[in-house]
């Protein structure tokens, strides 16, 4: 099964990610669906794993097979959101080992970069399962900034993860998000921190990033059909910025998106 998941692409990849997350959450949601956000130690127990924090761990987290299951070692100095992301990611790796009911689990297939990408994608669904989004009212909320706050505060997702969940995974809004850093030469988008709605063309993504940079340089300016949501970091050298179209969650049709972008970037 895992080989089939890793061989998928496009919509099949999305379906594989959802299938894997459902499998990993199956026993947990039967017992503790009411616990929000997902209680990772309990989830780990359903997967024959234990989570151990260490002060001097090299790297952020690592999975170690042991007799009857797994031990996940996590660096204790990480922020809550980073800690949760790392644990969820390592739990997904349990899929790529033999059954742990007897003896020490063994690798079913060689580790690969594709497996890492798969674990990153599945981890988001473990931390933001649809069942929890429904319970906290995400799908009933039309303001994307409120949705983003629900994801970061109630579900304790990191900002990049929350942006990916709301813009790409479900999706709950249309736009882009990313962490910008102020350098001597101006604002630069941090590599690996950005995400965008899949419905946007590459041109639209590029144009929206230009608009985002322009907003950071001149925050007093406003652009029709766009909403900006900026979260300043404590050192003032970093900002997580979301740029949404004004098509609400209840109006995410292709015609709405097309009208918004035709007014912004006429072809």
DAMO-V836460 format. One record per residue. N is the residue number from 1. RES is the residue in one small letter. NEAR is the number of other ideal C-beta (glycine too) atoms within 12 Angstrom. D_FIRST is the distance of its C-alpha to the first C-alpha in Angstrom with 1 decimal. Layout:
{{N & RES & NEAR & D_FIRST} {N & RES & NEAR & D_FIRST}}
This chain:
{{1 & x & 15 & 0.0} {2 & x & 29 & 3.8} {3 & x & 17 & 5.4} {4 & x & 17 & 5.1} {5 & x & 31 & 6.3} {6 & x & 30 & 8.8} {7 & x & 17 & 10.0} {8 & x & 23 & 11.0} {9 & x & 16 & 14.6} {10 & x & 11 & 17.4} {11 & x & 11 & 16.8} {12 & x & 15 & 13.2} {13 & x & 22 & 12.8} {14 & x & 24 & 14.8} {15 & x & 19 & 12.8} {16 & x & 30 & 9.6} {17 & x & 32 & 12.0} {18 & x & 26 & 13.5} {19 & x & 24 & 10.5} {20 & x & 36 & 9.7} {21 & x & 37 & 13.4} {22 & x & 22 & 14.0} {23 & x & 25 & 11.8} {24 & x & 35 & 13.7} {25 & x & 37 & 16.9} {26 & x & 20 & 16.8} {27 & x & 18 & 19.1} {28 & x & 32 & 21.2} {29 & x & 28 & 22.1} {30 & x & 14 & 23.1} {31 & x & 16 & 25.7} {32 & x & 23 & 26.6} {33 & x & 22 & 26.0} {34 & x & 16 & 29.7} {35 & x & 20 & 29.5} {36 & x & 25 & 29.6} {37 & x & 36 & 28.4} {38 & x & 39 & 25.4} {39 & x & 26 & 26.7} {40 & x & 36 & 24.4} {41 & x & 24 & 25.8} {42 & x & 25 & 25.0} {43 & x & 38 & 21.5} {44 & x & 34 & 21.1} {45 & x & 20 & 22.5} {46 & x & 28 & 19.9} {47 & x & 37 & 17.3} {48 & x & 29 & 19.6} {49 & x & 37 & 20.9} {50 & x & 28 & 24.5} {51 & x & 32 & 25.9} {52 & x & 23 & 29.0} {53 & x & 22 & 31.3} {54 & x & 21 & 33.2} {55 & x & 12 & 36.1} {56 & x & 10 & 35.9} {57 & x & 21 & 32.2} {58 & x & 10 & 31.7} {59 & x & 15 & 29.4} {60 & x & 24 & 28.1} {61 & x & 36 & 25.3} {62 & x & 22 & 23.3} {63 & x & 38 & 20.7} {64 & x & 24 & 21.9} {65 & x & 26 & 20.2} {66 & x & 21 & 22.9} {67 & x & 15 & 23.5} {68 & x & 17 & 21.4} {69 & x & 28 & 19.7} {70 & x & 35 & 20.4} {71 & x & 29 & 23.4} {72 & x & 37 & 23.3} {73 & x & 27 & 26.6} {74 & x & 36 & 27.9} {75 & x & 24 & 31.2} {76 & x & 20 & 33.6} {77 & x & 15 & 35.6} {78 & x & 21 & 33.1} {79 & x & 18 & 33.8} {80 & x & 21 & 32.2} {81 & x & 25 & 30.0} {82 & x & 25 & 29.0} {83 & x & 30 & 28.3} {84 & x & 36 & 26.1} {85 & x & 38 & 24.1} {86 & x & 37 & 23.7} {87 & x & 45 & 22.7} {88 & x & 48 & 20.1} {89 & x & 37 & 18.7} {90 & x & 43 & 18.5} {91 & x & 45 & 17.0} {92 & x & 43 & 13.9} {93 & x & 38 & 13.7} {94 & x & 40 & 13.2} {95 & x & 39 & 9.5} {96 & x & 32 & 9.6} {97 & x & 30 & 11.7} {98 & x & 20 & 11.8} {99 & x & 17 & 13.1} {100 & x & 26 & 16.5} {101 & x & 13 & 18.5} {102 & x & 12 & 20.4} {103 & x & 15 & 21.5} {104 & x & 19 & 20.4} {105 & x & 27 & 16.7} {106 & x & 17 & 15.9} {107 & x & 18 & 13.9} {108 & x & 21 & 10.5} {109 & x & 21 & 11.0} {110 & x & 13 & 14.3} {111 & x & 17 & 15.2} {112 & x & 17 & 15.8} {113 & x & 11 & 17.6} {114 & x & 22 & 14.7} {115 & x & 29 & 12.9} {116 & x & 18 & 16.3} {117 & x & 21 & 16.6} {118 & x & 36 & 13.3} {119 & x & 36 & 14.7} {120 & x & 30 & 18.0} {121 & x & 35 & 16.8} {122 & x & 41 & 14.9} {123 & x & 41 & 17.9} {124 & x & 41 & 20.3} {125 & x & 41 & 18.7} {126 & x & 49 & 18.9} {127 & x & 45 & 22.5} {128 & x & 45 & 23.3} {129 & x & 36 & 21.5} {130 & x & 25 & 22.9} {131 & x & 27 & 24.5} {132 & x & 34 & 26.6} {133 & x & 33 & 27.6} {134 & x & 18 & 28.9} {135 & x & 22 & 30.8} {136 & x & 26 & 32.6} {137 & x & 19 & 33.6} {138 & x & 35 & 31.9} {139 & x & 22 & 31.5} {140 & x & 17 & 35.2} {141 & x & 24 & 36.5} {142 & x & 21 & 37.9} {143 & x & 23 & 38.9} {144 & x & 39 & 36.2} {145 & x & 30 & 38.0} {146 & x & 25 & 37.9} {147 & x & 39 & 34.1} {148 & x & 40 & 33.7} {149 & x & 23 & 35.9} {150 & x & 31 & 33.9} {151 & x & 41 & 30.7} {152 & x & 32 & 32.5} {153 & x & 21 & 34.8} {154 & x & 24 & 33.2} {155 & x & 37 & 29.6} {156 & x & 30 & 30.7} {157 & x & 41 & 28.7} {158 & x & 35 & 30.0} {159 & x & 38 & 31.8} {160 & x & 34 & 29.4} {161 & x & 38 & 26.4} {162 & x & 43 & 28.5} {163 & x & 41 & 29.4} {164 & x & 37 & 25.9} {165 & x & 39 & 24.9} {166 & x & 44 & 28.0} {167 & x & 39 & 28.2} {168 & x & 31 & 24.7} {169 & x & 34 & 22.1} {170 & x & 31 & 23.9} {171 & x & 31 & 26.6} {172 & x & 39 & 29.8} {173 & x & 48 & 32.3} {174 & x & 41 & 32.9} {175 & x & 47 & 34.0} {176 & x & 45 & 33.4} {177 & x & 49 & 33.4} {178 & x & 36 & 33.8} {179 & x & 32 & 35.9} {180 & x & 37 & 39.2} {181 & x & 25 & 41.3} {182 & x & 22 & 45.1} {183 & x & 14 & 46.1} {184 & x & 8 & 49.6} {185 & x & 8 & 48.7} {186 & x & 13 & 47.4} {187 & x & 27 & 44.2} {188 & x & 23 & 40.9} {189 & x & 32 & 37.4} {190 & x & 23 & 35.3} {191 & x & 11 & 32.5} {192 & x & 11 & 29.0} {193 & x & 27 & 30.5} {194 & x & 32 & 30.7} {195 & x & 38 & 28.7} {196 & x & 34 & 29.6} {197 & x & 36 & 28.8} {198 & x & 23 & 26.6} {199 & x & 26 & 29.2} {200 & x & 33 & 31.8} {201 & x & 17 & 32.6} {202 & x & 14 & 33.0} {203 & x & 16 & 36.8} {204 & x & 30 & 36.6} {205 & x & 29 & 34.6} {206 & x & 18 & 37.2} {207 & x & 26 & 40.1} {208 & x & 40 & 38.8} {209 & x & 29 & 38.5} {210 & x & 21 & 42.1} {211 & x & 32 & 43.1} {212 & x & 38 & 41.5} {213 & x & 30 & 43.4} {214 & x & 23 & 46.6} {215 & x & 27 & 46.2} {216 & x & 31 & 46.0} {217 & x & 18 & 49.1} {218 & x & 14 & 51.0} {219 & x & 19 & 49.5} {220 & x & 10 & 52.5} {221 & x & 15 & 51.5} {222 & x & 15 & 49.5} {223 & x & 25 & 47.8} {224 & x & 13 & 47.8} {225 & x & 25 & 44.4} {226 & x & 32 & 42.7} {227 & x & 33 & 42.3} {228 & x & 33 & 42.1} {229 & x & 32 & 40.8} {230 & x & 26 & 41.6} {231 & x & 26 & 41.0} {232 & x & 18 & 43.3} {233 & x & 17 & 42.4} {234 & x & 8 & 45.0} {235 & x & 9 & 46.1} {236 & x & 12 & 46.7} {237 & x & 17 & 45.1} {238 & x & 24 & 41.8} {239 & x & 33 & 40.9} {240 & x & 33 & 37.6} {241 & x & 43 & 38.4} {242 & x & 45 & 36.8} {243 & x & 47 & 38.2} {244 & x & 41 & 37.5} {245 & x & 40 & 38.8} {246 & x & 28 & 41.0} {247 & x & 32 & 38.8} {248 & x & 24 & 38.0} {249 & x & 31 & 34.8} {250 & x & 15 & 36.3} {251 & x & 17 & 37.1} {252 & x & 28 & 34.0} {253 & x & 16 & 34.5} {254 & x & 16 & 34.4} {255 & x & 13 & 38.2} {256 & x & 22 & 38.8} {257 & x & 29 & 36.9} {258 & x & 23 & 38.6} {259 & x & 20 & 42.0} {260 & x & 35 & 41.5} {261 & x & 30 & 40.5} {262 & x & 16 & 43.2} {263 & x & 18 & 45.8} {264 & x & 27 & 44.5} {265 & x & 24 & 43.7} {266 & x & 12 & 45.5} {267 & x & 11 & 44.4}}
